[in-house]
Each structure stands twice: as structure tokens, then as C-alpha cells.
Amino acid sequence: MASIIGNLFGGAADKSADETMAFNAMTASSGAAAAYLAATLEATTPEVRRLFGEYTTQCVMANEAAMALAVKKGWVNPYDAPTKQLQTSVQQSQNVLGVQ
């Protein structure tokens, strides 16, 4: 089973399945947090606002956990120079798209 997941997620970009899944989790939790925050701000009922606010907090915590894993594993280097971070992102994008 692990080889199937590795082939599906890691083959296209020469990444481990764990790294690919962590980045996907960060993207998903970021989008969900933004959506719940918007819903929280638009809700008029206090109970609904509280419910959406709690969902927002859960999404932020999920994103924080995935980011902590990425930093711990060295997939993300938050203290690199901004130009280095941009260069790394461009290289990763080119790897995914197959552009040299």
C-alpha cells in the first residue's frame, strides 16, 4: 500500500509521499480556515458565529501542525532569505510541471 501512495503522490515531483501530503494538508487547511473565517464574519447569529469561529481555530491548528512537520523535516526553511525561498518555490514548481 505504501508503494501505491508513493507512486501516486511522490512520483511526479521526485518528492516523498509524506512531503506531498503535508503540503496538500497545509493548502487544504489554509483554504478551509479562510472560508470559515469569512463565514464567521458574515454570520449574524451568535451561536453560528461561535461554531464557525471554532472551526476556524481547528483549521488553523491543523495548518500549524502540518507546517511544524514540514519545518522539522526540512521541507520548508522559514528563516532562509526571501530570494532563496522564492528560488526554491520556482524550482519546485518547475519540477512539478516538468519544465527545465
Beta strands, then each sheet from edge to edge (+ up, - down):
end
